[in-house]
Amino acid sequence: MSIWWVMLVGGLLTFGIRFSFIFLLGRMDLPETARRALRFVPPAILSALVLPELLMPAGHVDFSLYNPRWLAGLLAGLVAWRTKSAPLTFLAGAVTLVLLLTLFPAAP
């Protein structure tokens, strides 16, 4: 099977799975408890994707000042808390990380 068939079938399966939930849940009334619980899904997924990269860049937990990702993430978290702005948060974290990696390229 060529790679194009694999990509096409994978895309259709992904679309079908997502569409089925949208289609089915659009016709159902969810209990209020389920609605409240579903609000926590996006932050939980984002945390699961981002935190390991920030805290374990070398495969082990590193809270030291020699971890530029941790410092940039900490600053981005503070900007997010104070401004509630996703673009400013992203910009602050990205600029801080680039500056730290440029100024201090090698950790001890």
C-alpha positions as CSV (number, residue, x, y, z in Angstrom):
1,M,0.0,0.0,0.0
2,S,1.4,3.4,-0.9
3,I,1.9,6.2,1.6
4,W,-0.9,8.1,0.0
5,W,-3.5,5.4,0.8
6,V,-2.2,5.2,4.4
7,M,-2.6,9.0,4.7
8,L,-6.0,9.0,3.1
9,V,-7.4,6.1,5.2
10,G,-5.8,7.6,8.4
11,G,-7.4,11.0,7.6
12,L,-10.8,9.5,7.0
13,L,-10.7,7.5,10.1
14,T,-9.6,10.5,12.2
15,F,-12.4,12.6,10.6
16,G,-14.9,9.9,11.2
17,I,-14.1,9.4,14.9
18,R,-14.2,13.2,15.5
19,F,-17.3,13.7,13.4
20,S,-19.2,10.9,15.2
21,F,-18.7,12.6,18.6
22,I,-19.8,16.0,17.2
23,F,-22.8,14.4,15.5
24,L,-23.9,12.3,18.4
25,L,-23.3,14.8,21.2
26,G,-25.0,17.5,19.1
27,R,-28.2,15.6,19.4
28,M,-27.9,14.7,23.0
29,D,-28.4,16.8,26.2
30,L,-25.5,16.2,28.4
31,P,-26.0,16.3,32.2
32,E,-24.6,19.5,33.8
33,T,-22.0,17.4,35.6
34,A,-20.6,16.1,32.3
35,R,-20.6,19.6,30.8
36,R,-18.6,20.9,33.8
37,A,-16.2,18.0,33.6
38,L,-15.6,18.4,29.9
39,R,-14.4,22.0,30.4
40,F,-11.3,20.6,32.1
41,V,-10.3,18.4,29.1
42,P,-8.4,21.1,27.0
43,P,-6.2,22.4,29.9
44,A,-5.5,18.8,31.0
45,I,-4.4,17.8,27.5
46,L,-2.3,21.0,27.1
47,S,-0.6,20.4,30.4
48,A,0.1,16.8,29.5
49,L,1.8,17.9,26.3
50,V,3.7,21.0,27.6
51,L,4.9,20.1,31.1
52,P,7.1,17.2,30.3
53,E,8.9,19.3,27.7
54,L,9.4,22.1,30.2
55,L,10.4,20.0,33.2
56,M,12.2,17.1,31.6
57,P,14.3,18.3,28.6
58,A,17.1,15.8,29.2
59,G,14.9,12.9,30.3
60,H,14.9,13.7,34.0
61,V,13.1,16.4,36.1
62,D,15.1,19.6,36.2
63,F,13.9,22.6,38.2
64,S,17.4,24.2,38.2
65,L,18.3,27.7,36.9
66,Y,20.2,25.9,34.1
67,N,17.0,24.7,32.5
68,P,16.0,27.5,30.0
69,R,12.7,25.8,29.1
70,W,11.6,25.8,32.8
71,L,12.5,29.5,33.2
72,A,10.7,30.5,29.9
73,G,7.7,28.5,30.9
74,L,7.6,30.1,34.3
75,L,7.7,33.6,32.8
76,A,5.0,32.6,30.3
77,G,2.9,31.3,33.1
78,L,3.2,34.6,35.0
79,V,2.4,36.6,31.8
80,A,-0.7,34.3,31.3
81,W,-1.8,34.8,34.9
82,R,-1.4,38.6,34.7
83,T,-2.7,39.4,31.2
84,K,-5.0,36.5,30.3
85,S,-3.7,36.9,26.8
86,A,-2.7,33.8,24.8
87,P,-0.7,35.7,22.2
88,L,1.3,37.7,24.8
89,T,1.9,34.5,26.8
90,F,3.2,32.7,23.7
91,L,5.4,35.7,22.7
92,A,6.8,36.1,26.2
93,G,7.7,32.4,26.5
94,A,9.2,32.2,23.0
95,V,11.2,35.3,23.3
96,T,12.5,34.4,26.7
97,L,13.5,30.9,25.5
98,V,15.3,32.2,22.5
99,L,17.1,34.8,24.6
100,L,18.1,32.3,27.2
101,L,19.3,29.7,24.6
102,T,21.3,32.5,22.8
103,L,22.9,34.0,25.9
104,F,23.5,30.7,27.7
105,P,23.9,28.0,25.0
106,A,25.4,25.2,27.1
107,A,24.3,24.1,30.5
108,P,26.9,22.8,32.9
